[in-house]
Amino acid sequence: MATGESEIRGDAEGGDLGLTGAISMALGGMIGGGIYAVLGVVVKVTGALAWLSFVLAGLVALCAGYSYIKLNQLSQPEGASPTYLEWFADSSTLAGMAGWTLLFGYVGSMAMYAYAFGSYAVDMLPMEQVFGLPLRALLSLAIIGVFVGLNLVGVEESGWVEIVLVVLKIAVLVGFVAFGLWFAFANGGETATGGGVELGLGGLGFEPIMAAAMSFVAFQGWQLLMYSQGTIKDHSDTNPTAIYISIPTAVAIYIGVAIVTTSIVGVALVSQRPEVALATAASEFGGSMGHFVIALSALFSTASAINATLFTSAQFSDRLIENELLPQQLDPKSPDEFEEGDHLPKRIIVLLGLLTAAFTVVGSLEGITSFASLTFIVVFGAMSYLALGQRDHEDVSAIPPAVGLVGTVAFLPMMLWHLWSAQRGVFYTVAAITVVAVVVELAYFEIDSLGGKTDDETSVRSD
């Protein structure tokens, strides 16, 4: 079973992965690389209130998780985001556009992880260029190439290994928080804030909401569970429990990491080097060894996050092709091959790798993070809206979907306003990519409709 492996299907009995494995998959998807990549970006926007931004983003993500769970329970057969749109909105065009939007989000996520990997690797090396070329970009490309190659040949990772690795990653971050808090209280005069911890409550404004929107990509990893139902034992009961445990756990870790980093290092220094914020903080109380441990953990975590997301994206793309929501040319195969659970869509893997490489080379960390967060805000908001429409069902509460919808509706303009006012170049880049993506999606599905296919004829199948 590969890290984060997933198939968009809803087998009645499910696989062998239990609650512990499901929680590990969800947590691994969230803290595997997200905190190393987004922390500095969030601190640059909202300073010492970074912890509050993670609370807000986590709350909206938890409500979106509730919406996914309820939609999954009500849809027949159980499925994922495109399935829900097909089932509840009765539109294969919307289903296809949601699927494409998620794919763009996953590409952005992988580019963010690759960018962070390259940044932490350069931070550990005595050079920044090789033959006049930026070493960060070269290392980012290299790690993408490694995992594209491994996925092409089918190298896999067992479920128990994933559990152990997630435990180790959590242990490193919890240790970072524990030692950091001890240092802040025991050596207050030596910290950037001059003593204790800094929560930033004296400067509340709209910035935490803006930063929450930009950090939203760090909370999308639990979606792996919705796309992995065929591998999870009793997924109808296991997935909700795993989601409700993993998201608050990730939020708690993010809060601790944010408070320790801004208290010990200070907002100014984090803003100068946002891509390696954790390693910089660790060096303050752990010296060179602390810096090395965090940097090594960052390399490993971001690398494994690339692998998990690439595998998931490829399987997700394959299912979209099966349901005629992506061109069949991306993964030509016989009808019998659609039933094979171990099929590896090689063309898709290569295409996703190339798109990720392009993003991570030409994009900035803020731009990549913002674009990826934007896609998940849109999709999570759509799922919250659909779940809110099902509030008449006895077991569907209107409150979580409403909170999720209001949160995503608030996040979107706040993030765009911040980019427009503070990072105009990033705004134009994100806007251009978004417009191109939407135009391509509409063109593809409108041409498909003009060719004689209707929404009724193009149905999303999740068998």
N, C-alpha and C positions, 0 to 999 in steps of 0.2 A: 504494500500500500504506500504510494508516494506521499510526501508531505503535502497535506492539504488536498489530497486527491478527491475528486468529486465527479459525480455524474448527475445530470439533471433528470432524475427519475424518482419515482416514489414507490418502490417495492413495498408490498404489504408487510413482509416479514423483516426486511432490512438485513444488514450485514452483521459483522461481529464486533464493531466498535461500540463500546459501552459508554456510560456517562463520563468516566474519567478521560477516555480518549476524545470524546466530543468536546469536553471543556478544554482540553489541551489543544485541539484543533482550532477552536474559536479564539482562545487566548494567544496561541501562536500566531494567528492571523493578525491580531491587533497589536500585541507588544513585540512581535517578532522583529519589526523594523520601524514601525510608525513613530515611536517615541524618539528614536535616534534621529529621525529625519525632520519631524515637525516641531520639536521643542524650541529650537532657536528661532524658527519663523514666528511661533506664537509669542515668544518673549519679546521679539522686536516690535510687535504690534501693541501688546498690552502690559509689558513689564512684569512687575511682581504679581499681577493678577492673572498670570498664565494659568494658575491652578483653577481659577474660577471658569476660565474658558473651557478647560477640559471637563469640568462639571456640567456646563451647559451642553456641550457637544455630546457628552455621554448620556445625558438625560434624553435628548432628542433621539439618539441612536437606540436607546432602550425602548422608547415608545415606538420607533420604527420596527424594532425587533418584535414587539407585541403585535404590530400590524401584520408583519410577515407570518407570524405563527397563526394568527386567526385566518388570514387569507389561505394559508396552506391547509388548514383544517377544513375550510369551507369549499375549496376547489376540488373538482373531480376530473381526472386523478390529481393527487397532490403534485405540486411542481415548484416553479421558481418565478421570478419577476415576470418574464414574458408570458408564462402560463397564466398568471393572475390577470394580466391585462387582457389576454385573449378570453379568459373565462368570464370576468366581471365587466369588462368594457366592450367585449364582443368586437374586437378590432385587431386583425393580424398586423396592420400597419403600425398601430401603437405598440403592439407586442414586439415587433421587429425593431422599432426605434428605441424601445427600452433596452432590448438586448444589445444593440449597437452602442448605446450610451454607456451601458455597464462595461462593455469591452474597452471603450475609450478610457473609462475610469480605471480599469485594471492595467492598461498600458501606462497611464499616468502614475499609478501606484508603483509599478515596477521601475519606471524611470526615476521616481523619487528614491526608492530603495537603492538603485544603482548609483545615483548621485551621492547619497549618504555613504555608501560603501567606498566609493572613490575618495571622498573627502576624508574619512577616517583613516584610510590606507595611506594617503599622502601625509596626514598628520603624524603618522608613525615613521615616515621615511625622511631622510635628510635632503630630499630634492623635491621640486615641484614641476620640473620639466624634463623631458627626454628628447634629445635631438630637436629642441625648440618647440616640441609639442606639449600641451598641458597634460601632466601625468594623471590628474584627476579624471579627465575624460577618457584617457587610454585605459585606466583601471576599471572604470565603469563599463566601458565597452567589453573589456576582457571578461568580467564576471557575467555579463549578459551572454556572451558567446559560450562560456563554460556551461551554463545551465540550458541554453538552447541545445547544445550538443548532447548533454546528458539526457534531456527529455526525448531527443530524437532516437537515441539508442535504448531508451526504456529503463534507465537506472532508477531503482525504486528504493524506498525507505520503509521499514516496518513500523507498525503502529506504536509498538512499545518504545522504539527509538525516539519517535516524535514526542511521546510523553516525557521521556527523560530529558530531552533537549529543551522542551518548554520549561520544565522544572528548573533546569540550570539557568536559563535566561531570566526567569522570575527571581531566582535566588540572587543573581548578580545585581538586579535592579533593587530588590529589597535591601540587600547589603549596602548598596549605594545610598539609599535613603536613611538607613539606620546609622551608618557611620557619619553621614553628612549632618544629620540632626544632632548627633553627639558632638560633633566638631563645632556646630553652630552655637550650641549652648555652653560647651566647656571652654571654647576659645572665641567667645563672642567678639572680643576686641580685634581679632585678626580677620574677621569676615568682612565682606564688602559692605554690609549694612551696619557694621560697628557693634553688633551684639544680637544674639538670638536669631530668630527667624523673621522674615519679612513677608507679610500677607498682602500688603498694598491696599488695604481697605479704605485708606483715606482718599483714594483717587478714583472712585467708581465713575464710570461713564459708559459710552457705547463700545469702547475698545474691546472688552471681553467678548462681546457678541461677534464682532468682526473676527477676532482671533479664533473663536469657537468655530466659525464657518470655515476658516482656513485649515483648521485642524481636523475637520470632519473625516478626512480620508483615513485618519488613524483609528477610526472606529468601525471600519467596514469589514474587518476580518471575520466576524461572526457569520457573515453571509455564506462562508464555506459550508456551514452546516446545512443550509437550505439546498445547496447544490450537491450534497453528499448523502442524501437520504438512503440511497441504496447500499451504503457502506456502514450505516449506523443501526444498531440493534434497537428495536422498538422506537424508531425515530419520532413517532408521534408524541411519545412521552419524554424521550431523552432530549430532543432538541430544545423544547421550551425551557426545561430545567437548565441545560447547558448555557443557553443564551442569557437567562436571568441571573446566572452566576458569573459568567465570564465578563459581561459588560461592566457591572459594578466593580469587579476585581481590577479590570484594566483601568477604570477611572481612579480607583484608590492608588494604584501604582503611579499613574500619571500625576496625580496631585502631589504625592510625596516627592517625586523626581523634580517637578516644577518648583516647589517650595525650596528644596535643598539647593537647586542650581541658582535660583535668583538670589537666595540669601547669602550663599558662599561666594559666588563669582561676581554677582551684581549684574544688573540689566545692561549696563554699558558694554562690558566685556562680552557678554553673550551676544549682544547685537552686532559686535564687530566680527565674531566668529560663530555664527548661528549653526553652521553645518557640523561643528564638533563641540557643541555646548556641553554635553555630558562629560566628555573626556577632559575638557578644561576644568570643570568643576571638580572632578575626581582628583586631579593633580593637586588641587588646593589642600585637600585633607589626606590624600593617600600618597602624595609624592609621585615619583616616576612609576612606581608599581601600580598605584591606583589608576593612573592615566593609562598604563598598558592594559590592565584588566578590562577597563571600560571600552577602550578602543578595540581590543580583541573581541569583546562581546558584541560590539557594534558591527564589526566586520562579519562575524558569524550570523548575527541576527538578521542583518539586512540581506545577506546572501541567501539564507534559508527562506526569507520572505519572497525574494525573487523567484526561487524555485517553486514554492507553493503557489504563488499567484500565476506563474506561467502555466503550470500544470492545470490549475483550475480554469484559467482562461481558455486554454486549448480544448478542454473537455466541454466547456460551456459553448464555445464556438461550434464544435462538432454537433452539439444538439441543436443549435440554431440552424445549421445547414440541413440537418435531418428534417427539421420543420419548415424548410424552404424560406427561412428568414435571412440567410446568407447565401451567396452564390455557390452552387454545387461544385464549381470549378476549384474552389479552395480546398476541397477534400474529396476528390473523385474516388468512389468505391462502389461495390455492388450492393444491392439491397440486403443481402445476407450479412454483410459486414457491419450494418447498422446495429445488429443485435449483439455484436461482440463487445464485451465490456472492456477488453484490453486494447481496443483500437487506439492508435496514436495518430492524430491528424497532423502529419509532418509539415505539410505546407502551411498550416495555420501557425504551428510553432515557429517556423522560420519567419512568417509575416509579422507575428507579434513581437518576435525578437528584433526585427528590423525597425519597427515602429518605436519600440522602447529605446533602441539605440539612438534613433534620431532625436527623440524627446530629450534624452539625458545629455546629449552633446550640445544641442543648440539652445536648450532651455535653462533658465535659472532655477534655483531651488524653490524660490517663492512662486515662480510661474508654474512650475510642475505641480507643486503642492496645491496651489489654488485651482488649477484646472481639474486635477483629480478629485478634490473636495467638491467642486462644482457639480461634477457628474453624479456623485453619490447623494448630494443634497437634492438634486432633481429626482432621482430614482426613489430615494427614501420618502420624499415628499409625495410622490405619486402613489406609493404603496400605502402611506398613511391616509391619503385621500380615499383610496379604494376601500380600506378597512373602515373608515368613518361612514362610508355609504352602507356598510353592513351592520350598523349599530342596532337595527331592529331585531337582529338575532339575539336570543336569550343569553348566550355566553359571550357576546361581544360588547365590551364596555366602550362608550364613546370617548372617554377621557384620554387614554393613551394615544389613540390615533389623532385626536384633536390637538394634543400637545405636540405630537410629531409633526403635524401639518403646520401649525402655527410657528414652530421652531424653524422648520426648513424655509417657510415663507419669509421669516425674519432674517435668516442667515443669508439668503441669496442676495438681496439688495445691499445689505450691510457689507458683504465681502466685495461686491462690485464697487461700492462707493469708496471703500478703503483703497482698492487697487487704482481707481480713477484719481483719487486725491493724493495718494502717497507713492504709487508705483505705476505711473502712466504707461510706461513701456510694457510692463507685465499685463496691464489691463488690455492693451491693444493686442498683445499676443494671445491671451486667453480668449478674447472676443473673436479674433480671426479664426482660431482653431475651432471654436464652438460653431461659428457660422458655417464654416466649411463642412464640419461634421453633420450639421442639421441639413444642409443643402444636399449633401451626398445621400443621406438617409432618405430624405423625401424623394429625391430623384429616383433612387433605386426602387422604392416601393410604389411610387406613382407609375413608373414605367412598367412595373410588374402588373399593376392593376390595368393599365392600358393594354397590356398583352392578353388580357382576358381572364386574369385571376381575380377573384373577389375574396373578401375577408372570410366568407363561408368556406371557400375552397382551400384556403391556406390556413389550416388550423394547427395550433401548437400541440404536439403530441408529447406526452411524458411517460409513455409506457416503457 
